[in-house]
């Protein structure tokens, strides 16, 4: 699944356009590698680190969502790592 689509479907950003802009800043990392292409593929088990709302969020992908569902469903697709 594309990284921008994943971020949109798990409700971290309101639109794919905002997800693409966030990725293009160059501050997003997948499995420790800096990502600048919105088409970067992720899979179950990937670790995504990104700046969001003044903090760094580190997420482990548990499930690739088939749709942008309600917030409760979206939270089941990842777990927070760290802290």
N, C-alpha and C positions, 0 to 999 in steps of 0.2 A: 504494500500500500504506500502511496505517496505521503511524504511527511506533512505537507500542507493540508492534505485531506484528513489525515489522522488528527492533527491539532484542531481542525474545525469540528470533526465528528465527536471528539471527546469534550467539546465545549470549552476549550482554553481560550479560543479566540472566536469572535462573532461571525467572521466571514473568512472564506478562503483567501480573499485579497489581503486581509490583515495578516493571515498566516504566512502568505508569500512574502510580504514586506518584512515581517519579523525574521524569516529565514535569510533573506537577502542582506540583512545587516551583518551577517557573518558571525554572530554570537551564539548560534545554536550548534550543539554538538550531538552526534549520535555515536554511541560506543566510543566516546573520547575523541572522535575525529570532527574537525570543524566542517560545517556544512554551509554552502552558499547556494546550492541548487534546490529549488522547490520540489523538483521531481525525485529527490533522494528517496530511495525505497527503504522502508523499515519493515521489521517482522517481529513476531512474538519473541520476547526475550531481549529486544533492543533496549538500550538505556538512552533516554533523550534528556539533555540538559539545555535549559533556555532561560533567559531573563524575562520575567513577567511581573508587572506591577511592583517594580522596585526590589524584587528578590529573585534569587536563582532557584528555579524548580528543577528537580531531578526526578524523572519518571521512568519506571520500568514498564514496558508494554506487556500486558497479560493476554489481551485479546484484540484482534483487529475488528473494529466495529463495522457492521454492514450498513448502518445508517446513523444519522444524527438524531438520537433519541433523547428522552428526558434526562435531566442531570443525574439521577440515581443510576440509570443504565450506563451512562457515560463513565461514571466513576469506577464501575466494575472493570473497565478496559485497561486500567493502569493502576500502579501503586506508587506512592511517594517513596523515594529512596533518600537516605541521608538524615542529618540532624540526629 
